[in-house]
Amino acid sequence: MSQNKNNVPNSTVTRDLRELDNTTDNLYESIVIISKRANQIAVDIKEELNQKLSEFASSNDNLEEVFENREQIEISKHYERMPKPTLVAIDEFLHDKVYFRNPSKEQE
């Protein structure tokens, strides 16, 4: 998952709103698609982080052990430096990497 995010900027980028509705012809529909994709990405990242951090969990942790674990801190910092799920979702949407469909449009 991390390899797809390498070319996504870490900071907020000013977007031309006209680019967002090119695919759907509706800005609000595009925003809903992007937000749903961002939620999917956030859940995946959270699961991945929790899995990695669970390796450090032990039944008798005390506060000193938690604060002294450098590897755990480095993993957390890595995830903090990653682009936010919203930025990744916008990038995927603009590069046609998101599959979506609208059942109400398909019925017409």
C-alpha positions in Angstrom: 0.0 0.0 0.0 2.8 2.4 0.8 4.3 2.3 -2.7 1.2 4.0 -4.2 1.6 6.9 -1.9 5.2 7.8 -2.7 4.2 10.3 -5.4 1.4 11.9 -3.4 2.3 15.2 -1.7 2.3 15.3 2.1 0.8 18.8 2.3 -2.4 20.3 1.2 -2.6 21.2 -2.5 -4.8 23.8 -4.0 -7.2 22.0 -6.4 -9.2 23.3 -9.4 -12.7 22.1 -8.6 -13.5 21.8 -12.3 -11.0 18.9 -12.4 -13.0 17.0 -9.7 -16.2 16.9 -11.7 -14.7 15.8 -15.0 -15.4 12.1 -14.4 -18.9 12.4 -12.8 -20.2 15.7 -14.1 -21.2 16.4 -10.5 -18.8 17.9 -8.0 -20.8 16.6 -5.0 -20.8 13.1 -6.3 -17.1 13.3 -6.9 -16.6 14.5 -3.3 -18.7 11.6 -1.9 -16.6 9.1 -4.0 -13.4 10.7 -2.7 -14.5 10.7 0.9 -15.6 7.0 0.8 -12.2 6.1 -0.7 -10.4 8.1 1.9 -12.3 6.2 4.6 -11.2 2.9 3.0 -7.6 4.0 2.9 -7.8 5.2 6.6 -9.2 1.9 7.8 -6.4 0.0 5.9 -3.7 2.2 7.3 -5.1 1.9 10.8 -5.3 -1.9 10.6 -1.7 -2.1 9.2 -0.4 0.2 12.0 -2.3 -1.7 14.7 -0.9 -5.0 13.4 2.7 -3.6 13.5 2.3 -2.1 16.9 0.6 -5.3 18.3 4.0 -7.0 18.0 5.2 -4.7 20.8 2.3 -5.4 23.1 2.9 -7.4 26.2 0.7 -8.2 29.2 3.1 -6.6 31.7 3.9 -3.3 30.0 4.8 -0.4 32.2 5.2 3.2 31.3 9.0 3.2 31.1 9.0 0.3 28.6 6.5 2.0 26.4 8.4 5.3 26.3 11.8 3.7 25.7 10.8 1.6 22.7 12.6 3.3 19.8 11.4 0.9 17.1 7.8 1.5 18.0 8.4 5.3 18.0 10.0 5.1 14.5 7.0 3.1 13.2 4.6 5.7 14.6 6.7 8.5 13.1 6.7 6.8 9.7 2.9 6.6 9.7 2.6 10.3 10.8 4.8 11.3 7.8 2.6 9.5 5.3 0.2 11.5 3.2 -3.2 11.8 4.7 -5.9 9.4 3.3 -7.8 12.3 1.8 -4.8 13.4 -0.3 -4.2 9.9 -1.5 -7.9 9.5 -2.4 -8.0 12.7 -4.4 -4.8 11.7 -6.3 -6.3 8.3 -7.0 -9.6 9.8 -8.2 -7.9 12.3 -10.5 -5.7 9.6 -12.0 -8.7 7.2 -12.6 -7.5 4.7 -10.0 -10.8 4.5 -8.2 -13.6 2.2 -9.3 -17.1 3.5 -8.6 -20.6 3.2 -9.8 -23.8 4.9 -9.3 -26.8 2.5 -9.3 -29.3 5.3 -9.7 -27.6 6.4 -13.0 -27.5 2.8 -14.2 -31.3 2.4 -13.9 -31.9 5.3 -16.2 
